[in-house]
Each structure stands twice: as C-alpha cells, then as structure tokens.
C-alpha cells in the first residue's frame, strides 16, 4: 500500500475496532501466500481525544488518539486485496456508507480467490456475510442475520463440506444455536435444536459427524462440554462423567481425538488433564495445582454457596454467597454485593475466582457476607430474551434487578443486617455501583466504584450504540441509564476510583461525576491513580494499595462482624 499516514491506517486497526472487535492484526494472508487481504481505516473524521501525563517528566505530556464516542463519526473502513508481488489494491465493494457500517471480521473464504467478511449496519442489528472476489472486488451476500436488538458477531469462519457450507451461530429461534449455511445461501439448516444456548464451539469433527460445544442447559452458573451430531438428530451428550459441577473447558486437538480438559469451581483452583474423545475418558493428569489447592484449602473459610432467588414478577436470579467462617445464624451481618451486570460479563459463574475470590474470602473472614447476583442482560445461558431484555435501557433494568435481589436476600436471610448493605464493582460494575448508590440510596449504604462510566455518552460507538442505539434516537435511555443523572440523590458513603491513563473508560467521566457531586454538596471519597490504565495495576505497589484502600474504606463505613439481633 502507498497511502498510509497518521490518519490512513492499512493492515492494523483503529482504537475502537481493536477494543470492541478485537482486531489487532488487520491483515490476512491468502492460503497460497500470493495475496494479502487487509482493513483500511480512514480516521480523518473521527474526533480526537487527549490524555495528560503529569508525572513522567518535568512538563506534562499529551497523548492524543482518535476515539469515536456515541453518535460521533467512525472511521471509514474498507477491505482491500493486494498481490504480494506488488501493485495496487483491489477494493472489495461493500454496500453502504463506510463510516456508518462495520466490517467486524475478514478471512479468506476457504480458497485464494475469495474473501469472506461480516458486515454490520451502524445499529448492529443486521449482519450480512459477504463473499468478495479478490480479483474484481465484486460482492455477493451469502446470509443475513437480523434482530430487533443487536446481532452477535461470529468469531471465526468455519467452512464445512469441503467449503460448500459455512458454520454459523445465531439466536434467530430464541436460543443461541448452530446452523449450516450453504455457500450460495439457499440452505440454512438448524444443527442443534432444543431449548438451550450454545456458548461457544470447541471443535467440529466432520469425519465423525460430531460437534463439541460449551453449554449448560440446566444451570446457567456452570459450564460443560457436550457432543452433538452434525446432522441435527439426537440429543446433546455430556462429555466427561456425569454429576460434575463447576466450569469445564476443553481445548480440542485438530484431529478431535484428544483434548486438554480443565475443571475448576469458584473456590477451587483448576485441574488440567488429557482426555480421549468422544467420551472424555481421562488419559493422564497434566497440572494438578496441588500446592495452590492445598494453600486455599488450609484457609479458614466456608465454601461458596450457589442459589436461585425469586425477585418478583416470576423472575429468579442466580447468585452465590460466601459466609464468614465463624458464621452464627443468630446474629446479623453486613452484606457486600459484588456486581458487574452488563452484557460483557457474568459474575455468577462457578469457575476459579483467583485473586478476586481470595479478597472476598478475606472480607468474609473479617465478618462480611459477600454475595453476587446476575441480573437481566448478563450473558448467561438463559435464552435470547434474558440477554436482550436490556436493549435501550442499559443500567435501568439491571440496577432494578440488583436492588430487587438485595431486598429478596434481606427477606430470605434473617442474618443480614438491612442497615449494613454495601456494593462494589469495576468498569461496568463500577457504573452499576453508582446506579445502586444514586438510584436506591435508602437500600445501599456504602459503595466502591472503580473505573466506571457515569455518563454513557462518554464511552465508544460500537459498544454503547450496540445496546442503546444512537443518542439522538434514544436520548431518554442515555439519560436515565447514566448514573450521573441521579448523583444528586446520594445518601451513603461512596468511594470512586479511576486511573488517569485509562484510554478505555476515560478519566473524563470520573471528573464529570465528581463535578456533579460537588454541585449537589454531596460528601464522597475519591482516588485518582496517575497514568494507570483501566486495570489500575501499573506502578510499584499499586494493586496492594488499591485493595488496602478498598478494605479500609469498607471497614470504616460498613463495619464487619455479626451483631446480636
């Protein structure tokens, strides 16, 4: 290519495509190595965002990059094919305005003559699979998936029947299911009928007519792998022994004869073994995590408990709780709720919780009941309607579910002190914490909000518009879903934390909510970490300082320990 510049990007990605579509290497070699297909980004119309580094030199340094916030201009994106021997690109003629559509995936279409791409409209509720001729740029549509809300992008293109058909996941029948789509688009065949969701595809064994998928038809908090017949007949069969709990992950060999199988639970570190497919028979252990497991088991603790909680309207939420080791049901304890609650994550999943679990366990040892609930809109395997019920109302239905879950827990657990309820979360969970503290100030007494989005207009186009639509089309949704709108109603003790170098969730939002709290004469505590990113981990002592601060704030404002009723 010959036109690359500061604002014209060939073969890599702009900021928002990398963050939301996971595109880093923006090029694809043809199978015969004679050509390269690549993304081209014209970023000139995308507004510039700047961050200031005040600490690394005598004078501040400014880092600027093009970042599209909701409703603002995106990069104009197209796909080209260029011969390795030299020459100018052939541009694939994708339909629509290249600034108001997305090319979320690009691969070669099982040969060196055609490329295949996933093409989305700006609202991301129509996704078309397009095949483009590498030599001419001509395009034809193979398949279009639509939804009243949004359509999920398929991570990989997998060709079946020697390239005659494409493997696809869709929620078109109300569940996430696998389909066979013929190359000409004339046949769309359901491969996995039934009232259950496929969460991911582990392997396709065409030789034996089997599909290995991750699912959990009976319990949304677990993860198992099932084998399903590719002809769509029969029922899913569990891989591995019956009666297991927790989360199971299978890394399947290319031959689909073997797999690395890892199993863990929230409070139990993972164990990995080699297994033989199709049944998952153990061959030999590979990693037992014996030392870590022994250390965890030696800690003073009660095991995490999973439950379902009715919150009204016929709705049940999944949850877990960790009780104090010396728990006395005759006493009343403070309840700390760990929350995320947005479409990007599920907190109530029975897989190893790592350092987060260990911190929660430490709090339980101090005398807190720590719990988490999954609200509507989380990516749990409970059907399309559960996941997409929050469309155009991010932060509204979810925070209502969370508050209802807390009230239901107070009613069901007589050992919870209703006057000592706390909540904490990070990123989307930080936003949920603010919504909890601002929207339900008589319920939540203490909150710790980390790296939050107080105003949804300050995030990015791809993520926020996918779930909320365009700001001009949904102004009330953006306003009422944004915690900053209700900051004036804060009553409890609030700690807000942010890294000034967060290029994902900008420090700008932190300062906006600080200004709103000041304007309404609200007392609060704030902590800014210079130049730290969204994870707030860079720099000597940062993580220890962060969690020490969290713990001290909770101890001082939500005192631990059981009290007589």
Secondary structure as UniProt FT lines:
FT   STRAND          8..10
FT   HELIX           15..21
FT   STRAND          27..29
FT   TURN            31..32
FT   STRAND          35..42
FT   TURN            44..45
FT   STRAND          48..53
FT   STRAND          61..66
FT   TURN            70..71
FT   STRAND          76..83
FT   TURN            84..85
FT   STRAND          90..91
FT   TURN            98..99
FT   STRAND          101..108
FT   STRAND          114..121
FT   TURN            122..123
FT   STRAND          126..133
FT   TURN            134..136
FT   STRAND          139..146
FT   STRAND          158..160
FT   HELIX           161..163
FT   STRAND          165..170
FT   TURN            172..173
FT   STRAND          177..182
FT   TURN            183..184
FT   STRAND          188..190
FT   STRAND          200..205
FT   TURN            206..209
FT   STRAND          210..215
FT   TURN            220..221
FT   STRAND          223..229
FT   TURN            230..231
FT   STRAND          237..238
FT   TURN            242..243
FT   STRAND          247..252
FT   TURN            254..255
FT   STRAND          258..265
FT   TURN            266..267
FT   STRAND          268..276
FT   TURN            277..280
FT   STRAND          281..287
FT   HELIX           290..298
FT   STRAND          305..312
FT   TURN            313..314
FT   STRAND          315..322
FT   TURN            325..326
FT   TURN            329..330
FT   STRAND          331..338
FT   TURN            343..344
FT   HELIX           354..366
FT   STRAND          368..374
FT   TURN            376..377
FT   HELIX           384..388
FT   TURN            389..392
FT   TURN            394..396
FT   HELIX           397..412
FT   TURN            414..415
FT   STRAND          416..426
FT   HELIX           428..439
FT   TURN            441..443
FT   STRAND          446..450
FT   HELIX           456..458
FT   HELIX           461..468
FT   TURN            471..473
FT   HELIX           475..481
FT   HELIX           483..489
FT   STRAND          493..499
FT   TURN            500..501
FT   HELIX           507..519
FT   TURN            520..521
FT   STRAND          525..529
FT   TURN            530..531
FT   TURN            534..535
FT   TURN            540..541
FT   HELIX           542..557
FT   STRAND          563..564
//
